[in-house]
Amino acid sequence: MKDADKKRLLREMIFFRRFEDRCFEAYMERKIGGFLHLYSGQEAVATGVLDMARTGQGEKNDYVITGYRDHIHAIKTGAPAREVMAELFGKETGSSKGRGGSMHIFDASQNFMGGYALVGQPFPLAAGLAMGAKHKGTDQIAICFLGDGANNQGTFHETLNMASVWNLPVLFVCENNGYAIGTHIDRSTAQPEQYKRVDTAYNIKSSQHDGMNIETVLKEAKKAIDYVRKEQKPYFIEFMTYRFRGHSMSDAKGYRTRDEELEWEQRDPIKNFSKNLIKEGLITEQDIKAMEKEIDDEIENDIIKFAEESPEPKVEELTRYVLDDNPDPRWVGPLQK
């Protein structure tokens, strides 16, 4: 990996952490409503996997789809951070025009095909995206991020079976943070190691790796993505990671011990990658502090400012993007009764 890429990846992960921290604050300030699920602690997974994927090329991008902890995946895929924050603020300039909120970030222009509130919902959609790419004859792949808590859903098993039988170019990325909301995986799943559930049962190549180490994620994600793209077959990759905040803003984390949290905090992907770059002489602690200040200024003076100053959706346009019972699919104004 080039030195410039290492510093870029560090900045990206710091930006993602700070972005989520600012979302936390905005929620407490009652500027963000509804549900909010933060990604703090898991930054290495989305950053590393999507750095190896095809992004930044608009409609030629690989297709990316995920669950409701989706802000960072959207931004890394190419959705403007301003529009993601505006969506969280419920503004017209948001990525879903303020209609979706935190759990429904969407940017079709970048082939980010959405975050989804229903547990298990992205799986069959990912298979459909992969099948679409295959029919079109492109070498695009679908990348489906999923949490360990979703893997007991019927859609998970049905989709893996179809992906294997039909040889679909889809990469399933399991971000195993150990908990389905507040239930530890040992209490809900007969085989806690998710990759072992896939290899034999569905004849899908699978592997498990450290999701707290950005360099490991990059290395293993490249292998997996190259395999899916070249072989036009599915791959299941599991990254062991940890969320530093609760499941959502209403979660007091009473089900976790402080010792467990401290153990995982020692594996913080940002702190450890920073230490490595300092040891390599690529960056100094002062450089990192300056980087953090620059990121904080960007988030506050550009991203938050944009979200706060953007207009609210108009009440009379509440149903603008709803097609059900709409007599004219080209609808551009309020429904007329």
C-alpha positions in Angstrom: 0.0 0.0 0.0 1.3 3.4 -0.9 2.1 5.9 1.9 -0.4 8.4 0.4 -3.1 5.7 0.5 -2.4 4.9 4.2 -2.8 8.6 5.2 -5.9 8.9 3.1 -7.5 5.8 4.7 -6.6 7.1 8.2 -8.3 10.5 7.3 -11.4 8.7 6.0 -11.8 6.6 9.1 -11.3 9.6 11.4 -13.9 11.5 9.2 -16.4 8.7 9.5 -15.9 8.5 13.3 -16.3 12.3 13.7 -19.3 12.3 11.4 -21.1 9.7 13.5 -20.1 11.6 16.7 -21.6 14.7 15.3 -24.8 12.8 14.4 -25.0 11.7 18.1 -24.8 15.3 19.2 -27.3 16.5 16.6 -29.7 13.8 17.8 -29.3 15.0 21.4 -29.9 18.5 20.2 -33.2 17.2 18.7 -32.1 18.1 15.2 -32.3 14.5 14.1 -35.4 12.5 14.9 -36.6 8.9 14.5 -34.1 6.1 14.8 -30.4 6.5 14.7 -27.8 3.6 14.5 -24.2 4.7 14.7 -21.2 2.9 13.2 -18.5 3.9 15.6 -15.9 1.2 16.0 -16.6 -0.7 12.8 -15.1 1.9 10.4 -12.4 -0.4 9.1 -14.9 -2.8 7.5 -16.8 -0.4 5.3 -13.7 1.6 4.6 -11.6 -1.3 3.6 -14.1 -3.3 1.7 -15.4 -0.4 -0.4 -11.9 0.9 -1.0 -11.3 -2.4 -2.9 -14.7 -2.2 -4.7 -15.4 -0.1 -7.8 -16.6 3.3 -6.7 -16.4 6.8 -7.9 -17.6 5.9 -11.4 -21.3 6.6 -11.0 -23.5 4.1 -12.7 -20.5 1.9 -13.4 -19.9 1.4 -9.7 -20.4 -1.9 -8.1 -23.9 -2.1 -6.4 -23.8 -1.7 -2.6 -26.7 -2.4 -0.3 -26.9 -2.7 3.5 -29.0 -2.6 6.6 -30.0 0.4 8.7 -26.5 1.3 10.1 -25.8 2.8 6.7 -24.4 6.3 6.8 -20.8 5.4 6.3 -21.4 2.8 3.6 -23.3 5.5 1.6 -20.6 8.1 1.9 -17.8 5.7 1.1 -19.7 4.5 -2.0 -19.9 8.1 -3.2 -23.0 9.7 -1.7 -22.1 13.3 -0.7 -21.8 13.6 3.1 -23.8 16.8 2.9 -26.8 15.0 1.5 -26.5 12.2 4.0 -26.5 14.6 6.9 -29.4 16.6 5.3 -31.3 13.4 5.1 -30.8 12.8 8.8 -32.1 16.3 9.4 -35.2 15.4 7.3 -34.4 18.1 4.7 -35.4 18.3 1.0 -31.7 18.3 0.0 -31.2 14.9 1.6 -30.3 11.8 -0.3 -33.9 10.6 0.0 -35.4 14.1 -0.1 -35.9 14.0 3.6 -38.5 11.2 3.4 -36.3 8.3 4.6 -34.2 9.4 7.5 -31.2 7.6 9.0 -32.3 4.0 8.0 -33.1 4.8 4.4 -30.1 6.5 2.8 -30.2 6.0 -0.9 -28.2 7.2 -3.9 -28.9 5.5 -7.2 -26.5 7.8 -9.0 -23.7 6.0 -7.2 -25.3 2.6 -7.2 -25.7 2.8 -3.5 -29.0 0.9 -3.4 -30.0 1.8 0.1 -30.0 1.1 3.7 -33.0 -0.9 4.9 -34.9 -0.9 8.2 -36.3 -4.4 7.9 -33.8 -7.0 9.2 -32.9 -9.4 6.3 -34.4 -7.2 3.6 -31.2 -6.5 1.7 -30.3 -10.1 1.0 -32.7 -10.9 -1.9 -32.3 -7.4 -3.3 -28.5 -8.0 -3.5 -29.1 -11.2 -5.3 -31.4 -9.4 -7.8 -28.8 -6.7 -8.3 -26.2 -9.3 -9.0 -28.5 -11.1 -11.4 -29.2 -7.9 -13.2 -25.5 -7.2 -13.6 -25.0 -10.7 -15.0 -27.8 -10.3 -17.5 -26.4 -7.0 -18.7 -23.1 -8.7 -19.2 -21.1 -6.2 -17.1 -18.4 -7.1 -14.7 -20.1 -5.3 -11.9 -20.8 -7.1 -8.6 -23.2 -6.6 -5.8 -21.9 -6.1 -2.3 -24.3 -6.8 0.5 -23.3 -5.7 4.0 -25.1 -7.6 6.8 -25.0 -7.9 10.6 -24.7 -11.2 12.4 -28.1 -10.5 14.0 -29.8 -10.8 10.6 -28.4 -14.3 9.7 -31.2 -16.3 11.3 -33.8 -14.7 9.0 -35.3 -16.9 6.3 -34.3 -14.5 3.6 -30.6 -15.0 4.5 -30.7 -18.8 3.8 -33.0 -18.5 0.8 -30.7 -15.9 -0.8 -27.5 -17.8 -0.2 -29.1 -20.9 -1.7 -30.2 -19.0 -4.8 -26.9 -17.1 -5.1 -25.0 -20.4 -5.1 -27.3 -22.3 -7.5 -27.4 -19.4 -10.0 -23.7 -18.5 -9.6 -24.5 -14.8 -8.8 -21.7 -12.3 -8.5 -22.5 -11.1 -5.0 -20.2 -10.5 -2.1 -21.8 -11.0 1.3 -20.0 -9.0 4.0 -20.9 -10.0 7.5 -20.0 -7.4 10.1 -20.1 -9.6 13.1 -20.2 -7.2 16.1 -21.4 -10.0 18.4 -24.9 -8.7 19.2 -28.4 -8.7 17.7 -29.5 -5.5 19.4 -28.9 -6.6 23.0 -28.7 -10.4 22.5 -25.3 -11.9 22.3 -24.7 -14.2 19.4 -24.0 -17.2 21.7 -27.6 -17.0 23.0 -29.2 -16.8 19.6 -27.2 -18.8 17.1 -26.2 -22.4 17.2 -23.0 -21.7 15.2 -21.7 -18.3 16.2 -18.9 -18.3 13.5 -21.0 -17.2 10.6 -18.7 -18.2 7.8 -18.9 -21.8 8.9 -22.7 -21.8 8.3 -22.2 -20.9 4.6 -19.3 -22.9 3.2 -20.7 -26.4 3.5 -24.4 -25.7 3.6 -24.5 -23.6 0.4 -21.2 -24.4 -1.3 -20.1 -20.8 -1.2 -16.5 -19.9 -0.6 -16.2 -18.2 2.8 -13.7 -16.9 5.3 -13.4 -15.0 8.6 -11.0 -12.2 9.5 -10.2 -9.4 11.9 -12.5 -6.5 11.2 -10.7 -4.1 13.5 -7.5 -4.0 11.3 -7.8 -1.9 8.2 -4.9 -3.5 6.5 -6.3 -7.0 7.0 -9.7 -5.9 5.7 -8.1 -4.4 2.6 -6.1 -7.5 1.9 -8.9 -10.0 2.4 -11.6 -7.8 0.7 -9.5 -7.6 -2.4 -9.2 -11.4 -2.6 -12.9 -11.8 -2.2 -13.9 -9.0 -4.7 -11.4 -10.3 -7.3 -12.9 -13.8 -6.8 -16.5 -12.7 -7.3 -15.7 -10.5 -10.3 -13.5 -13.1 -12.1 -15.4 -16.3 -11.2 -18.9 -14.7 -11.3 -19.8 -16.6 -8.1 -20.8 -15.6 -4.6 -18.4 -15.2 -1.7 -19.2 -14.8 2.0 -16.6 -12.9 4.1 -17.0 -12.4 7.9 -15.2 -9.6 9.7 -15.1 -9.7 13.5 -15.8 -6.2 14.8 -17.5 -4.2 17.6 -19.7 -1.2 17.9 -18.5 1.2 20.5 -22.0 2.8 21.0 -25.3 1.1 21.7 -27.4 -0.6 19.1 -29.4 2.7 18.7 -29.8 6.0 20.6 -32.2 4.3 23.0 -29.7 1.6 24.0 -28.0 2.0 27.4 -25.8 -1.0 26.7 -26.8 -2.7 30.0 -26.2 -6.1 28.5 -22.5 -5.5 28.1 -19.8 -5.5 30.7 -17.3 -2.7 31.0 -14.4 -5.2 30.8 -15.7 -6.4 27.5 -15.9 -2.8 26.2 -12.4 -2.0 27.4 -11.0 -5.1 25.7 -12.5 -4.1 22.3 -11.5 -0.5 22.8 -7.9 -1.6 22.8 -8.5 -2.8 19.3 -9.8 0.5 18.1 -9.1 0.5 14.3 -8.3 4.2 14.2 -6.1 4.4 17.2 -4.1 1.3 16.2 -3.7 2.4 12.6 -2.6 5.8 13.8 0.1 4.2 16.0 1.3 2.1 13.1 1.7 5.1 10.8 3.5 7.1 13.5 5.9 4.2 14.0 6.5 4.1 10.2 7.3 7.8 10.3 4.5 8.6 7.9 2.7 10.9 10.3 3.1 12.6 13.6 0.7 13.1 16.6 0.6 16.8 15.7 -0.4 15.9 12.1 -3.2 13.8 13.4 -4.5 16.5 15.7 -4.4 18.9 12.7 -6.2 16.4 10.6 -8.9 16.0 13.3 -9.3 19.8 13.5 -9.6 20.1 9.8 -12.3 17.4 9.7 -14.2 18.9 12.6 -14.3 22.2 10.8 -15.4 20.6 7.6 -18.3 18.8 9.3 -19.4 21.8 11.3 -18.9 24.6 8.8 -19.9 22.8 5.7 -21.9 19.6 6.3 -23.9 20.6 9.4 -24.4 24.1 8.0 -25.7 22.8 4.8 -28.2 20.5 6.6 -29.4 23.2 8.9 -29.9 25.8 6.2 -31.6 23.4 3.7 -35.3 23.7 3.3 -37.9 21.4 4.8 -40.0 19.3 2.5 -43.3 21.0 1.7 -46.3 19.5 3.4 -48.3 19.7 0.2 -45.7 17.4 -1.5 -46.0 14.7 1.1 -47.0 12.1 -1.4 -44.8 13.3 -4.3 -42.7 10.1 -4.5 -45.5 7.7 -3.7 -46.9 5.7 -6.6 -49.6 3.7 -4.9 -53.0 4.9 -6.1 -51.4 7.6 -8.1 -53.3 8.1 -11.4 -50.3 9.5 -13.1 -46.8 7.9 -12.6 -45.3 11.2 -13.9 -46.8 13.0 -11.0 -45.2 16.3 -10.2 -47.6 17.8 -7.7 -50.1 16.9 -4.9 -52.6 14.1 -5.6 -55.9 15.5 -6.6 -59.0 13.8 -5.1 
